[in-house]
Amino acid sequence: MLKNFIQKIGIINAVMLLVVLSIIIVAEYVFIKIDKIDGIFIGLWAPTILGFMNFLKYRK
Protein backbone atom coordinates (compact mmCIF):
# COMPACT_ATOMS: atom_id res chain seq x y z
CA MET A 1 0.00 0.00 0.00
CA LEU A 2 2.71 2.47 0.98
CA LYS A 3 4.87 1.36 -1.93
CA ASN A 4 2.01 1.99 -4.37
CA PHE A 5 1.42 5.44 -2.87
CA ILE A 6 5.09 6.38 -3.24
CA GLN A 7 5.16 5.12 -6.82
CA LYS A 8 2.02 7.10 -7.62
CA ILE A 9 3.22 10.46 -6.26
CA GLY A 10 6.97 10.01 -6.78
CA ILE A 11 9.84 9.65 -4.35
CA ILE A 12 10.65 13.36 -4.15
CA ASN A 13 7.06 14.30 -3.35
CA ALA A 14 6.88 11.55 -0.72
CA VAL A 15 10.03 12.88 0.94
CA MET A 16 8.67 16.43 0.86
CA LEU A 17 5.42 15.27 2.47
CA LEU A 18 7.44 13.61 5.24
CA VAL A 19 9.33 16.88 5.72
CA VAL A 20 6.04 18.78 5.96
CA LEU A 21 4.70 16.28 8.48
CA SER A 22 7.83 16.61 10.61
CA ILE A 23 7.58 20.42 10.46
CA ILE A 24 3.99 20.21 11.73
CA ILE A 25 5.05 17.95 14.61
CA VAL A 26 7.95 20.23 15.55
CA ALA A 27 5.71 23.30 15.36
CA GLU A 28 3.18 21.71 17.69
CA TYR A 29 5.90 20.81 20.17
CA VAL A 30 7.40 24.31 20.07
CA PHE A 31 3.95 25.90 20.39
CA ILE A 32 3.06 23.84 23.45
CA LYS A 33 6.41 23.56 25.26
CA ILE A 34 8.61 26.52 24.27
CA ASP A 35 6.98 29.62 22.79
CA LYS A 36 3.66 30.18 21.08
CA ILE A 37 4.93 32.79 18.61
CA ASP A 38 7.85 30.60 17.50
CA GLY A 39 5.49 27.65 17.11
CA ILE A 40 3.20 29.68 14.86
CA PHE A 41 6.18 30.86 12.81
CA ILE A 42 7.45 27.32 12.31
CA GLY A 43 3.92 26.10 11.60
CA LEU A 44 3.64 28.48 8.65
CA TRP A 45 6.50 26.71 6.88
CA ALA A 46 4.38 23.63 6.09
CA PRO A 47 1.73 25.37 3.94
CA THR A 48 4.48 27.42 2.30
CA ILE A 49 6.33 24.27 1.24
CA LEU A 50 3.09 22.66 0.03
CA GLY A 51 2.26 25.77 -1.97
CA PHE A 52 5.71 25.79 -3.52
CA MET A 53 5.31 22.11 -4.43
CA ASN A 54 2.01 22.93 -6.17
CA PHE A 55 3.63 25.82 -7.99
CA LEU A 56 6.39 23.59 -9.31
CA LYS A 57 3.93 20.87 -10.27
CA TYR A 58 1.58 23.08 -12.29
CA ARG A 59 3.92 25.60 -13.89
CA LYS A 60 4.42 25.27 -17.59
C-alpha positions, -999 to +999 in steps of 0.1 A: +000+000+000+027+025+010+049+014-019+020+020-044+014+054-029+051+064-032+052+051-068+020+071-076+032+105-063+070+100-068+098+096-043+107+134-042+071+143-034+069+116-007+100+129+009+087+164+009+054+153+025+074+136+052+093+169+057+060+188+060+047+163+085+078+166+106+076+204+105+040+202+117+051+180+146+080+202+156+057+233+154+032+217+177+059+208+202+074+243+201+039+259+204+031+238+235+064+236+253+086+265+243+070+296+228+037+302+211+049+328+186+079+306+175+055+277+171+032+297+149+062+309+128+075+273+123+039+261+116+036+285+087+065+267+069+044+236+061+017+254+039+045+274+023+063+243+012+031+227+000+023+258-020+057+258-035+053+221-044+020+229-062+036+258-080+064+236-093+039+209-103+016+231-123+039+256-139+044+253-176 
